[in-house]
Amino acid sequence: MNPKKIKIKAKKSHPIISKRRLIQAIIGGVMFYIIHYFDISLWYVLILGTITGLVFGKVFCRWMCPLGFIMEVFMNMNPEEKFKQTYQYHKLGCPIAWVSGFLNKISIFGINFNQNDCTHCGLCDTACYISTLNKDFSLHKQEKKNPATQLSCSKCLLCVEACPQNSLKYEFRKLKL
């Protein structure tokens, strides 16, 4: 018996994904300042979260939210509980998370999977907090539920960054006819 050899390409870290926390801090800080300085109603923030959810999916929590940034900083203090805390906050934490999470299935942008390039190494599932906590989900196993379309997926894109074959890409959603 010859075990299947897997060729894994060396991959550079994606420049945007690797700077997600910095981007979140800047956008979140600016949003907090604008909301506070101009006394903007949180209803407008909910509308902004809904619009970004329609276009990009549930990106608000992990890329724009000031509270999400603060929670991530505190969650790094206890790495053993990080996945559970992230899952709970980005699933149950706020109304913007609920609305934009429901839009993950229909958003214009999404995480696309190219099965032809995949070696099924499982690194994407190891990076994904949803598939790590629930074995019914997988990004590369077709018989399992796709975590990228679920309410709790916050589009941190760690799965995309972890894939050595570039089988996962965050791009215009491919329509299945």
OpenMM code with the backbone's topology and positions (N, CA, C; nanometers):
from openmm import Vec3, app, unit

residues = "MET ASN PRO LYS LYS ILE LYS ILE LYS ALA LYS LYS SER HIS PRO ILE ILE SER LYS ARG ARG LEU ILE GLN ALA ILE ILE GLY GLY VAL MET PHE TYR ILE ILE HIS TYR PHE ASP ILE SER LEU TRP TYR VAL LEU ILE LEU GLY THR ILE THR GLY LEU VAL PHE GLY LYS VAL PHE CYS ARG TRP MET CYS PRO LEU GLY PHE ILE MET GLU VAL PHE MET ASN MET ASN PRO GLU GLU LYS PHE LYS GLN THR TYR GLN TYR HIS LYS LEU GLY CYS PRO ILE ALA TRP VAL SER GLY PHE LEU ASN LYS ILE SER ILE PHE GLY ILE ASN PHE ASN GLN ASN ASP CYS THR HIS CYS GLY LEU CYS ASP THR ALA CYS TYR ILE SER THR LEU ASN LYS ASP PHE SER LEU HIS LYS GLN GLU LYS LYS ASN PRO ALA THR GLN LEU SER CYS SER LYS CYS LEU LEU CYS VAL GLU ALA CYS PRO GLN ASN SER LEU LYS TYR GLU PHE ARG LYS LEU LYS LEU".split()
positions = [
    Vec3(0.0849, -0.1193, 0.0000),
    Vec3(0.0000, 0.0000, 0.0000),
    Vec3(0.0885, 0.1242, 0.0000),
    Vec3(0.0651, 0.2071, -0.0973),
    Vec3(0.1363, 0.3346, -0.1040),
    Vec3(0.0457, 0.4452, -0.0539),
    Vec3(0.0859, 0.5129, 0.0512),
    Vec3(0.0024, 0.6238, 0.0964),
    Vec3(0.0038, 0.7344, -0.0088),
    Vec3(-0.1085, 0.8010, -0.0227),
    Vec3(-0.1208, 0.9099, -0.1191),
    Vec3(-0.0293, 1.0246, -0.0775),
    Vec3(0.0555, 1.0653, -0.1697),
    Vec3(0.1452, 1.1767, -0.1402),
    Vec3(0.0743, 1.3072, -0.1705),
    Vec3(0.0879, 1.3974, -0.0813),
    Vec3(0.0243, 1.5285, -0.0958),
    Vec3(0.1320, 1.6313, -0.1236),
    Vec3(0.1150, 1.7008, -0.2342),
    Vec3(0.2071, 1.8101, -0.2659),
    Vec3(0.1476, 1.9379, -0.2100),
    Vec3(0.2247, 2.0051, -0.1287),
    Vec3(0.1784, 2.1303, -0.0706),
    Vec3(0.2736, 2.2406, -0.1128),
    Vec3(0.2152, 2.3407, -0.1786),
    Vec3(0.2948, 2.4545, -0.2227),
    Vec3(0.3237, 2.5457, -0.1046),
    Vec3(0.4421, 2.6058, -0.1073),
    Vec3(0.4720, 2.7083, -0.0081),
    Vec3(0.3877, 2.8296, -0.0428),
    Vec3(0.3283, 2.8917, 0.0568),
    Vec3(0.2361, 3.0015, 0.0321),
    Vec3(0.2692, 3.1170, 0.1238),
    Vec3(0.2692, 3.2347, 0.0661),
    Vec3(0.2863, 3.3545, 0.1484),
    Vec3(0.1541, 3.3873, 0.2158),
    Vec3(0.1635, 3.4463, 0.3303),
    Vec3(0.0448, 3.4899, 0.4008),
    Vec3(-0.0230, 3.6014, 0.3215),
    Vec3(-0.1534, 3.5971, 0.3152),
    Vec3(-0.2280, 3.6999, 0.2429),
    Vec3(-0.2129, 3.8329, 0.3159),
    Vec3(-0.1721, 3.9389, 0.2473),
    Vec3(-0.1415, 4.0648, 0.3161),
    Vec3(-0.2610, 4.1271, 0.3881),
    Vec3(-0.3802, 4.1152, 0.3321),
    Vec3(-0.4984, 4.1740, 0.3967),
    Vec3(-0.5393, 4.0902, 0.5180),
    Vec3(-0.5464, 3.9589, 0.5007),
    Vec3(-0.5918, 3.8710, 0.6085),
    Vec3(-0.4960, 3.8771, 0.7262),
    Vec3(-0.3663, 3.8806, 0.7000),
    Vec3(-0.2696, 3.8834, 0.8094),
    Vec3(-0.2732, 4.0152, 0.8867),
    Vec3(-0.3335, 4.1181, 0.8302),
    Vec3(-0.3448, 4.2475, 0.8976),
    Vec3(-0.4885, 4.2767, 0.9422),
    Vec3(-0.5709, 4.1702, 0.9518),
    Vec3(-0.7122, 4.1880, 0.9857),
    Vec3(-0.7331, 4.2619, 1.1172),
    Vec3(-0.6592, 4.2261, 1.2185),
    Vec3(-0.6806, 4.2887, 1.3489),
    Vec3(-0.6464, 4.4383, 1.3443),
    Vec3(-0.5420, 4.4753, 1.2726),
    Vec3(-0.5070, 4.6170, 1.2565),
    Vec3(-0.6168, 4.6903, 1.1801),
    Vec3(-0.6653, 4.6283, 1.0734),
    Vec3(-0.7741, 4.6881, 0.9951),
    Vec3(-0.8970, 4.7053, 1.0829),
    Vec3(-0.9300, 4.6040, 1.1624),
    Vec3(-1.0447, 4.6110, 1.2525),
    Vec3(-1.0268, 4.7219, 1.3558),
    Vec3(-0.9072, 4.7368, 1.4085),
    Vec3(-0.8814, 4.8412, 1.5079),
    Vec3(-0.9000, 4.9799, 1.4460),
    Vec3(-0.8496, 4.9992, 1.3255),
    Vec3(-0.8607, 5.1305, 1.2607),
    Vec3(-1.0060, 5.1617, 1.2249),
    Vec3(-1.0718, 5.0686, 1.1536),
    Vec3(-1.2112, 5.0926, 1.1137),
    Vec3(-1.3004, 5.1030, 1.2365),
    Vec3(-1.2823, 5.0130, 1.3327),
    Vec3(-1.3630, 5.0167, 1.4546),
    Vec3(-1.3425, 5.1447, 1.5334),
    Vec3(-1.2167, 5.1896, 1.5447),
    Vec3(-1.1881, 5.3147, 1.6154),
    Vec3(-1.2508, 5.4344, 1.5466),
    Vec3(-1.2399, 5.4394, 1.4152),
    Vec3(-1.3005, 5.5493, 1.3392),
    Vec3(-1.4521, 5.5456, 1.3544),
    Vec3(-1.5104, 5.4254, 1.3453),
    Vec3(-1.6565, 5.4142, 1.3616),
    Vec3(-1.6999, 5.4589, 1.5005),
    Vec3(-1.6274, 5.4147, 1.6026),
    Vec3(-1.6620, 5.4545, 1.7387),
    Vec3(-1.6549, 5.6069, 1.7536),
    Vec3(-1.5489, 5.6664, 1.7018),
    Vec3(-1.5329, 5.8111, 1.7107),
    Vec3(-1.6462, 5.8839, 1.6385),
    Vec3(-1.6790, 5.8408, 1.5168),
    Vec3(-1.7853, 5.9067, 1.4389),
    Vec3(-1.9199, 5.8914, 1.5083),
    Vec3(-1.9499, 5.7712, 1.5574),
    Vec3(-2.0771, 5.7471, 1.6264),
    Vec3(-2.0868, 5.8347, 1.7512),
    Vec3(-1.9795, 5.8391, 1.8278),
    Vec3(-1.9792, 5.9182, 1.9507),
    Vec3(-1.9804, 6.0688, 1.9216),
    Vec3(-1.8948, 6.1148, 1.8324),
    Vec3(-1.8805, 6.2584, 1.8051),
    Vec3(-2.0072, 6.3172, 1.7433),
    Vec3(-2.0667, 6.2454, 1.6472),
    Vec3(-2.1848, 6.2966, 1.5778),
    Vec3(-2.3151, 6.2452, 1.6379),
    Vec3(-2.3063, 6.1704, 1.7477),
    Vec3(-2.4230, 6.1171, 1.8169),
    Vec3(-2.5159, 6.0429, 1.7201),
    Vec3(-2.4591, 5.9483, 1.6484),
    Vec3(-2.5333, 5.8713, 1.5483),
    Vec3(-2.6076, 5.7572, 1.6169),
    Vec3(-2.7312, 5.7387, 1.5759),
    Vec3(-2.8139, 5.6322, 1.6306),
    Vec3(-2.7565, 5.4960, 1.5923),
    Vec3(-2.7698, 5.4006, 1.6821),
    Vec3(-2.7226, 5.2650, 1.6536),
    Vec3(-2.8055, 5.1973, 1.5442),
    Vec3(-2.9230, 5.2528, 1.5156),
    Vec3(-3.0020, 5.2003, 1.4037),
    Vec3(-2.9258, 5.2163, 1.2719),
    Vec3(-2.8528, 5.3259, 1.2588),
    Vec3(-2.7735, 5.3466, 1.1364),
    Vec3(-2.6578, 5.2466, 1.1280),
    Vec3(-2.6035, 5.2115, 1.2409),
    Vec3(-2.4971, 5.1109, 1.2435),
    Vec3(-2.5552, 4.9750, 1.2020),
    Vec3(-2.6765, 4.9449, 1.2482),
    Vec3(-2.7428, 4.8212, 1.2082),
    Vec3(-2.7683, 4.8201, 1.0573),
    Vec3(-2.8088, 4.9333, 1.0027),
    Vec3(-2.8293, 4.9433, 0.8572),
    Vec3(-2.6975, 4.9221, 0.7840),
    Vec3(-2.5896, 4.9831, 0.8334),
    Vec3(-2.4575, 4.9635, 0.7731),
    Vec3(-2.4169, 4.8154, 0.7787),
    Vec3(-2.4397, 4.7513, 0.8914),
    Vec3(-2.4082, 4.6087, 0.9056),
    Vec3(-2.4903, 4.5231, 0.8106),
    Vec3(-2.6163, 4.5605, 0.7870),
    Vec3(-2.7018, 4.4869, 0.6937),
    Vec3(-2.6522, 4.5026, 0.5506),
    Vec3(-2.6153, 4.6240, 0.5134),
    Vec3(-2.5653, 4.6480, 0.3770),
    Vec3(-2.4348, 4.5722, 0.3550),
    Vec3(-2.3431, 4.5798, 0.4503),
    Vec3(-2.2174, 4.5050, 0.4339),
    Vec3(-2.2446, 4.3552, 0.4325),
    Vec3(-2.3457, 4.3102, 0.5072),
    Vec3(-2.3828, 4.1684, 0.5071),
    Vec3(-2.4356, 4.1221, 0.3721),
    Vec3(-2.5149, 4.2059, 0.3070),
    Vec3(-2.5654, 4.1713, 0.1742),
    Vec3(-2.4535, 4.1582, 0.0722),
    Vec3(-2.3548, 4.2439, 0.0831),
    Vec3(-2.2462, 4.2431, -0.0141),
    Vec3(-2.1388, 4.1408, 0.0228),
    Vec3(-2.0893, 4.1465, 0.1461),
    Vec3(-1.9712, 4.0684, 0.1843),
    Vec3(-1.9988, 3.9505, 0.2774),
    Vec3(-2.1198, 3.9363, 0.3273),
    Vec3(-2.1462, 3.8361, 0.4300),
    Vec3(-2.1184, 3.8978, 0.5663),
    Vec3(-2.0994, 3.8155, 0.6642),
    Vec3(-2.0846, 3.8619, 0.8027),
    Vec3(-1.9414, 3.9099, 0.8290),
    Vec3(-1.9047, 4.0211, 0.7663),
    Vec3(-1.7700, 4.0755, 0.7850),
    Vec3(-1.7648, 4.1808, 0.8950),
    Vec3(-1.8774, 4.2375, 0.9301),
    Vec3(-1.8797, 4.3489, 1.0253),
    Vec3(-1.8120, 4.3114, 1.1573),
    Vec3(-1.8468, 4.1937, 1.2102),
    Vec3(-1.7975, 4.1528, 1.3421),
    Vec3(-1.6457, 4.1439, 1.3489),
    Vec3(-1.5836, 4.0892, 1.2450),
    Vec3(-1.4401, 4.0623, 1.2496),
    Vec3(-1.3540, 4.1648, 1.1776),
    Vec3(-1.4167, 4.2565, 1.1048),
    Vec3(-1.3378, 4.3518, 1.0278),
    Vec3(-1.3693, 4.4975, 1.0628),
    Vec3(-1.4828, 4.5232, 1.1300),
    Vec3(-1.5236, 4.6619, 1.1511),
    Vec3(-1.5694, 4.6960, 1.2928),
    Vec3(-1.6112, 4.5999, 1.3688),
    Vec3(-1.6768, 4.6249, 1.4970),
    Vec3(-1.5781, 4.6656, 1.6071),
    Vec3(-1.6004, 4.7811, 1.6694),
    Vec3(-1.5127, 4.8217, 1.7803),
    Vec3(-1.5213, 4.7249, 1.8987),
    Vec3(-1.6409, 4.6795, 1.9324),
    Vec3(-1.6577, 4.5856, 2.0437),
    Vec3(-1.5948, 4.4512, 2.0099),
    Vec3(-1.6075, 4.4088, 1.8836),
    Vec3(-1.5441, 4.2844, 1.8408),
    Vec3(-1.3932, 4.2895, 1.8568),
    Vec3(-1.3344, 4.4039, 1.8270),
    Vec3(-1.1891, 4.4205, 1.8436),
    Vec3(-1.1501, 4.4070, 1.9904),
    Vec3(-1.2230, 4.4753, 2.0772),
    Vec3(-1.1933, 4.4694, 2.2207),
    Vec3(-1.2085, 4.3263, 2.2725),
    Vec3(-1.3144, 4.2571, 2.2288),
    Vec3(-1.3349, 4.1193, 2.2741),
    Vec3(-1.2233, 4.0273, 2.2267),
    Vec3(-1.1769, 4.0467, 2.1033),
    Vec3(-1.0674, 3.9626, 2.0532),
    Vec3(-0.9392, 3.9856, 2.1312),
    Vec3(-0.9133, 4.1085, 2.1700),
    Vec3(-0.7937, 4.1376, 2.2493),
    Vec3(-0.8018, 4.0645, 2.3829),
    Vec3(-0.9176, 4.0689, 2.4487),
    Vec3(-0.9329, 4.0004, 2.5769),
    Vec3(-0.9350, 3.8487, 2.5616),
    Vec3(-0.9905, 3.7974, 2.4505),
    Vec3(-0.9951, 3.6525, 2.4302),
    Vec3(-0.8560, 3.5944, 2.4109),
    Vec3(-0.7644, 3.6715, 2.3593),
    Vec3(-0.6283, 3.6205, 2.3422),
    Vec3(-0.5586, 3.5986, 2.4751),
    Vec3(-0.6162, 3.6489, 2.5830),
    Vec3(-0.5585, 3.6270, 2.7146),
    Vec3(-0.5778, 3.4816, 2.7591),
    Vec3(-0.6763, 3.4129, 2.7042),
    Vec3(-0.7047, 3.2747, 2.7399),
    Vec3(-0.7180, 3.1917, 2.6118),
    Vec3(-0.6067, 3.1512, 2.5513),
    Vec3(-0.6107, 3.0828, 2.4219),
    Vec3(-0.6882, 2.9513, 2.4201),
    Vec3(-0.6958, 2.8796, 2.5320),
    Vec3(-0.7673, 2.7530, 2.5346),
    Vec3(-0.9168, 2.7725, 2.5090),
    Vec3(-0.9701, 2.8836, 2.5496),
    Vec3(-1.1125, 2.9114, 2.5344),
    Vec3(-1.1424, 2.9999, 2.4139),
    Vec3(-1.0415, 3.0371, 2.3385),
    Vec3(-1.0592, 3.1342, 2.2300),
    Vec3(-1.1646, 3.0910, 2.1290),
    Vec3(-1.1602, 2.9672, 2.0800),
    Vec3(-1.2561, 2.9227, 1.9797),
    Vec3(-1.3986, 2.9285, 2.0329),
    Vec3(-1.4206, 2.8807, 2.1549),
    Vec3(-1.5552, 2.8801, 2.2112),
    Vec3(-1.6073, 3.0221, 2.2296),
    Vec3(-1.5241, 3.1105, 2.2812),
    Vec3(-1.5668, 3.2486, 2.3030),
    Vec3(-1.5948, 3.3182, 2.1701),
    Vec3(-1.5084, 3.2978, 2.0716),
    Vec3(-1.5285, 3.3588, 1.9406),
    Vec3(-1.6584, 3.3098, 1.8800),
    Vec3(-1.6823, 3.1802, 1.8884),
    Vec3(-1.8035, 3.1213, 1.8322),
    Vec3(-1.9278, 3.1820, 1.8973),
    Vec3(-1.9288, 3.1893, 2.0286),
    Vec3(-2.0459, 3.2410, 2.0982),
    Vec3(-2.0702, 3.3881, 2.0668),
    Vec3(-1.9646, 3.4682, 2.0694),
    Vec3(-1.9848, 3.6107, 2.0437),
    Vec3(-2.0312, 3.6349, 1.9009),
    Vec3(-1.9645, 3.5740, 1.8047),
    Vec3(-1.9980, 3.6016, 1.6656),
    Vec3(-2.1246, 3.5291, 1.6212),
    Vec3(-2.1816, 3.4453, 1.7061),
    Vec3(-2.3091, 3.3812, 1.6763),
    Vec3(-2.4229, 3.4496, 1.7517),
    Vec3(-2.3987, 3.4864, 1.8760),
    Vec3(-2.5063, 3.5349, 1.9619),
    Vec3(-2.4888, 3.6780, 2.0110),
    Vec3(-2.3762, 3.7403, 1.9810),
    Vec3(-2.3360, 3.8640, 2.0450),
    Vec3(-2.4189, 3.9871, 2.0246),
    Vec3(-2.4688, 4.0126, 1.9038),
    Vec3(-2.5402, 4.1392, 1.8820),
    Vec3(-2.6321, 4.1288, 1.7617),
    Vec3(-2.7239, 4.2245, 1.7475),
    Vec3(-2.8187, 4.2215, 1.6349),
    Vec3(-2.7515, 4.2297, 1.4978),
    Vec3(-2.6421, 4.3007, 1.4866),
    Vec3(-2.5719, 4.3076, 1.3585),
    Vec3(-2.5178, 4.1696, 1.3226),
    Vec3(-2.4692, 4.0962, 1.4215),
    Vec3(-2.4208, 3.9603, 1.3976),
    Vec3(-2.5348, 3.8707, 1.3500),
    Vec3(-2.6530, 3.8876, 1.4058),
    Vec3(-2.7671, 3.8056, 1.3641),
    Vec3(-2.8052, 3.8344, 1.2196),
    Vec3(-2.8236, 3.9627, 1.1899),
    Vec3(-2.8687, 4.0016, 1.0561),
    Vec3(-2.7655, 3.9634, 0.9503),
    Vec3(-2.6416, 4.0034, 0.9711),
    Vec3(-2.5402, 3.9745, 0.8692),
    Vec3(-2.5092, 3.8253, 0.8622),
    Vec3(-2.5247, 3.7528, 0.9727),
    Vec3(-2.5051, 3.6078, 0.9702),
    Vec3(-2.6077, 3.5386, 0.8829),
    Vec3(-2.7328, 3.5829, 0.8896),
    Vec3(-2.8355, 3.5260, 0.8029),
    Vec3(-2.8063, 3.5545, 0.6559),
    Vec3(-2.7360, 3.6634, 0.6298),
    Vec3(-2.7045, 3.7014, 0.4918),
    Vec3(-2.5832, 3.6272, 0.4356),
    Vec3(-2.5134, 3.5476, 0.5166),
    Vec3(-2.3983, 3.4704, 0.4680),
    Vec3(-2.4343, 3.3805, 0.3491),
    Vec3(-2.5570, 3.3291, 0.3476),
    Vec3(-2.5966, 3.2365, 0.2408),
    Vec3(-2.6240, 3.3070, 0.1090),
    Vec3(-2.6567, 3.4354, 0.1134),
    Vec3(-2.6965, 3.5040, -0.0100),
    Vec3(-2.6071, 3.6222, -0.0460),
    Vec3(-2.5028, 3.6471, 0.0307),
    Vec3(-2.4177, 3.7627, 0.0037),
    Vec3(-2.3503, 3.7513, -0.1331),
    Vec3(-2.3153, 3.8649, -0.1897),
    Vec3(-2.2526, 3.8699, -0.3219),
    Vec3(-2.1140, 3.8060, -0.3181),
    Vec3(-2.0384, 3.8311, -0.2127),
    Vec3(-1.9067, 3.7702, -0.1950),
    Vec3(-1.9194, 3.6510, -0.1018),
    Vec3(-1.8350, 3.5522, -0.1224),
    Vec3(-1.8357, 3.4352, -0.0365),
    Vec3(-1.7056, 3.3583, -0.0493),
    Vec3(-1.6947, 3.2550, 0.0297),
    Vec3(-1.5772, 3.1682, 0.0238),
    Vec3(-1.6074, 3.0565, -0.0752),
    Vec3(-1.5344, 3.0574, -0.1855),
    Vec3(-1.5516, 2.9561, -0.2896),
    Vec3(-1.4468, 2.8467, -0.2729),
    Vec3(-1.4897, 2.7247, -0.2994),
    Vec3(-1.4034, 2.6074, -0.2852),
    Vec3(-1.3797, 2.5454, -0.4226),
    Vec3(-1.2531, 2.5254, -0.4578),
    Vec3(-1.2163, 2.4596, -0.5826),
    Vec3(-1.1694, 2.3183, -0.5479),
    Vec3(-1.2559, 2.2227, -0.5712),
    Vec3(-1.2282, 2.0841, -0.5340),
    Vec3(-1.1117, 2.0258, -0.6135),
    Vec3(-1.0901, 2.0734, -0.7359),
    Vec3(-0.9828, 2.0192, -0.8203),
    Vec3(-0.8437, 2.0483, -0.7635),
    Vec3(-0.8277, 2.1613, -0.6939),
    Vec3(-0.6974, 2.1975, -0.6385),
    Vec3(-0.6749, 2.1432, -0.4974),
    Vec3(-0.7806, 2.1001, -0.4328),
    Vec3(-0.7734, 2.0597, -0.2916),
    Vec3(-0.7039, 1.9250, -0.2751),
    Vec3(-0.6150, 1.9182, -0.1785),
    Vec3(-0.5469, 1.7922, -0.1437),
    Vec3(-0.6085, 1.7279, -0.0192),
    Vec3(-0.7108, 1.7910, 0.0364),
    Vec3(-0.7810, 1.7430, 0.1559),
    Vec3(-0.6863, 1.7269, 0.2749),
    Vec3(-0.5977, 1.8242, 0.2893),
    Vec3(-0.5036, 1.8224, 0.4024),
    Vec3(-0.5732, 1.8566, 0.5340),
    Vec3(-0.6874, 1.9272, 0.5281),
    Vec3(-0.7635, 1.9599, 0.6481),
    Vec3(-0.7181, 2.0840, 0.7223),
    Vec3(-0.6195, 2.1557, 0.6698),
    Vec3(-0.5711, 2.2759, 0.7383),
    Vec3(-0.6792, 2.3838, 0.7481),
    Vec3(-0.7668, 2.3899, 0.6489),
    Vec3(-0.8753, 2.4887, 0.6523),
    Vec3(-0.9698, 2.4608, 0.7695),
    Vec3(-1.0019, 2.3341, 0.7905),
    Vec3(-1.0908, 2.2983, 0.9015),
    Vec3(-1.0247, 2.3210, 1.0371),
    Vec3(-0.8947, 2.3050, 1.0433),
    Vec3(-0.8217, 2.3314, 1.1680),
    Vec3(-0.8216, 2.4805, 1.1998),
    Vec3(-0.8166, 2.5651, 1.0980),
    Vec3(-0.8145, 2.7102, 1.1177),
    Vec3(-0.9533, 2.7658, 1.1466),
    Vec3(-1.0568, 2.6976, 1.1027),
    Vec3(-1.1957, 2.7461, 1.1166),
    Vec3(-1.2500, 2.7135, 1.2554),
    Vec3(-1.2943, 2.8156, 1.3269),
    Vec3(-1.3458, 2.7911, 1.4615),
    Vec3(-1.4780, 2.7154, 1.4603),
    Vec3(-1.5536, 2.7234, 1.3521),
    Vec3(-1.6811, 2.6519, 1.3457),
    Vec3(-1.6572, 2.5022, 1.3290),
    Vec3(-1.5741, 2.4649, 1.2313),
    Vec3(-1.5491, 2.3222, 1.2099),
    Vec3(-1.4636, 2.2619, 1.3216),
    Vec3(-1.3889, 2.3445, 1.3924),
    Vec3(-1.3114, 2.2947, 1.5065),
    Vec3(-1.4042, 2.2555, 1.6218),
    Vec3(-1.5087, 2.3330, 1.6414),
    Vec3(-1.6007, 2.3066, 1.7523),
    Vec3(-1.7113, 2.2074, 1.7180),
    Vec3(-1.7404, 2.1925, 1.5882),
    Vec3(-1.8501, 2.1056, 1.5490),
    Vec3(-1.8057, 2.0206, 1.4300),
    Vec3(-1.7931, 1.8921, 1.4496),
    Vec3(-1.7414, 1.8009, 1.3462),
    Vec3(-1.8415, 1.7750, 1.2339),
    Vec3(-1.9623, 1.8328, 1.2409),
    Vec3(-2.0581, 1.8207, 1.1312),
    Vec3(-2.0259, 1.9174, 1.0174),
    Vec3(-1.9286, 2.0052, 1.0386),
    Vec3(-1.8931, 2.1068, 0.9400),
    Vec3(-1.7540, 2.0813, 0.8838),
    Vec3(-1.7381, 2.1114, 0.7555),
    Vec3(-1.6080, 2.1034, 0.6912),
    Vec3(-1.6090, 2.1909, 0.5662),
    Vec3(-1.4983, 2.2555, 0.5412),
    Vec3(-1.4856, 2.3370, 0.4216),
    Vec3(-1.4492, 2.2547, 0.2993),
    Vec3(-1.3889, 2.1378, 0.3189),
    Vec3(-1.3424, 2.0606, 0.2042),
    Vec3(-1.4126, 1.9259, 0.1868),
    Vec3(-1.4851, 1.8804, 0.2847),
    Vec3(-1.5567, 1.7528, 0.2727),
    Vec3(-1.6993, 1.7807, 0.2262),
    Vec3(-1.7306, 1.7343, 0.1077),
    Vec3(-1.8584, 1.7645, 0.0449),
    Vec3(-1.9796, 1.7099, 0.1205),
    Vec3(-1.9631, 1.5999, 0.1939),
    Vec3(-2.0759, 1.5391, 0.2639),
    Vec3(-2.1118, 1.6123, 0.3945),
    Vec3(-2.0305, 1.7096, 0.4335),
    Vec3(-2.0564, 1.7852, 0.5568),
    Vec3(-2.1088, 1.9246, 0.5244),
    Vec3(-2.1639, 1.9899, 0.6251),
    Vec3(-2.2160, 2.1262, 0.6081),
    Vec3(-2.1007, 2.2247, 0.5897),
    Vec3(-2.1240, 2.3245, 0.5071),
    Vec3(-2.0231, 2.4268, 0.4800),
    Vec3(-2.0299, 2.5349, 0.5884),
    Vec3(-1.9272, 2.5499, 0.6708),
    Vec3(-1.9321, 2.6513, 0.7770),
    Vec3(-1.9335, 2.7946, 0.7235),
    Vec3(-1.8856, 2.8176, 0.6021),
    Vec3(-1.8770, 2.9527, 0.5469),
    Vec3(-2.0130, 3.0126, 0.5150),
    Vec3(-2.1171, 2.9290, 0.5083),
    Vec3(-2.2512, 2.9799, 0.4791),
    Vec3(-2.3397, 2.9838, 0.6038),
    Vec3(-2.2829, 2.9550, 0.7183),
    Vec3(-2.3604, 2.9470, 0.8419),
    Vec3(-2.3702, 3.0825, 0.9123),
    Vec3(-2.4679, 3.0948, 0.9970),
    Vec3(-2.4925, 3.2149, 1.0756),
    Vec3(-2.3695, 3.2582, 1.1539),
    Vec3(-2.2950, 3.1646, 1.2069),
    Vec3(-2.1838, 3.1980, 1.2955),
    Vec3(-2.0526, 3.2286, 1.2236),
    Vec3(-2.0435, 3.2073, 1.0914),
    Vec3(-1.9190, 3.2382, 1.0196),
    Vec3(-1.9028, 3.3892, 1.0094),
    Vec3(-1.7949, 3.4398, 1.0655),
    Vec3(-1.7727, 3.5846, 1.0690),
    Vec3(-1.6709, 3.6309, 0.9653),
    Vec3(-1.6400, 3.5460, 0.8704),
    Vec3(-1.5499, 3.5796, 0.7593),
    Vec3(-1.4154, 3.6319, 0.8082),
    Vec3(-1.3578, 3.5629, 0.9062),
    Vec3(-1.2225, 3.5985, 0.9507),
    Vec3(-1.1210, 3.5602, 0.8435),
    Vec3(-1.1587, 3.4662, 0.7569),
    Vec3(-1.0799, 3.4209, 0.6422),
    Vec3(-0.9522, 3.3463, 0.6816),
    Vec3(-0.9460, 3.2975, 0.8039),
    Vec3(-0.8311, 3.2160, 0.8442),
    Vec3(-0.8257, 3.0861, 0.7640),
    Vec3(-0.9420, 3.0359, 0.7222),
    Vec3(-0.9446, 2.9152, 0.6392),
    Vec3(-0.8805, 2.9416, 0.5036),
    Vec3(-0.9092, 3.0565, 0.4462),
    Vec3(-0.8513, 3.0945, 0.3163),
    Vec3(-0.7001, 3.1080, 0.3301),
    Vec3(-0.6572, 3.1707, 0.4369),
    Vec3(-0.5148, 3.1904, 0.4596),
    Vec3(-0.4427, 3.0573, 0.4864),
    Vec3(-0.5116, 2.9635, 0.5506),
    Vec3(-0.4487, 2.8367, 0.5876),
    Vec3(-0.4324, 2.7412, 0.4687),
    Vec3(-0.5103, 2.7584, 0.3652),
    Vec3(-0.5091, 2.6645, 0.2531),
    Vec3(-0.3818, 2.6788, 0.1696),
    Vec3(-0.2953, 2.5769, 0.1707),
    Vec3(-0.1693, 2.5861, 0.0969),
    Vec3(-0.1865, 2.5734, -0.0546),
    Vec3(-0.3007, 2.5235, -0.1004),
    Vec3(-0.3247, 2.5037, -0.2434),
    Vec3(-0.4073, 2.6155, -0.3054),
    Vec3(-0.4460, 2.7132, -0.2271),
    Vec3(-0.5366, 2.8204, -0.2733),
    Vec3(-0.6687, 2.7636, -0.3245),
    Vec3(-0.7164, 2.6567, -0.2628),
    Vec3(-0.8444, 2.5962, -0.3000),
    Vec3(-0.9620, 2.6779, -0.2489),
    Vec3(-0.9388, 2.7581, -0.1471),
    Vec3(-1.0419, 2.8452, -0.0917),
    Vec3(-1.0077, 2.9888, -0.1264),
    Vec3(-1.1067, 3.0593, -0.1783),
    Vec3(-1.0874, 3.1998, -0.2126),
    Vec3(-1.2111, 3.2778, -0.1729),
    Vec3(-1.1874, 3.3975, -0.1215),
    Vec3(-1.2976, 3.4879, -0.0902),
    Vec3(-1.3146, 3.5785, -0.2109),
    Vec3(-1.4267, 3.5608, -0.2825),
    Vec3(-1.4475, 3.6303, -0.4089),
    Vec3(-1.5962, 3.6324, -0.4406),
    Vec3(-1.6297, 3.6862, -0.5593),
    Vec3(-1.7696, 3.6807, -0.6022),
    Vec3(-1.8188, 3.5384, -0.5904),
    Vec3(-1.9374, 3.5245, -0.5355),
    Vec3(-1.9942, 3.3914, -0.5149),
    Vec3(-2.0251, 3.3284, -0.6496),
    Vec3(-1.9868, 3.2019, -0.6627),
    Vec3(-2.0191, 3.1282, -0.7840),
    Vec3(-2.1625, 3.0785, -0.7747),
    Vec3(-2.2408, 3.1138, -0.8741),
    Vec3(-2.3798, 3.0714, -0.8752),
    Vec3(-2.3894, 2.9298, -0.9303),
    Vec3(-2.4664, 2.8469, -0.8636),
    Vec3(-2.4894, 2.7100, -0.9109),
    Vec3(-2.6206, 2.7075, -0.9866),
    Vec3(-2.6117, 2.6771, -1.1131),
    Vec3(-2.7322, 2.6738, -1.1971),
    Vec3(-2.7890, 2.5344, -1.2077),
] * unit.nanometer
topology = app.Topology()
chain = topology.addChain("A")
for resn in residues:
    res = topology.addResidue(resn, chain)
    for name in ("N", "CA", "C"):
        topology.addAtom(name, app.Element.getBySymbol(name[0]), res)
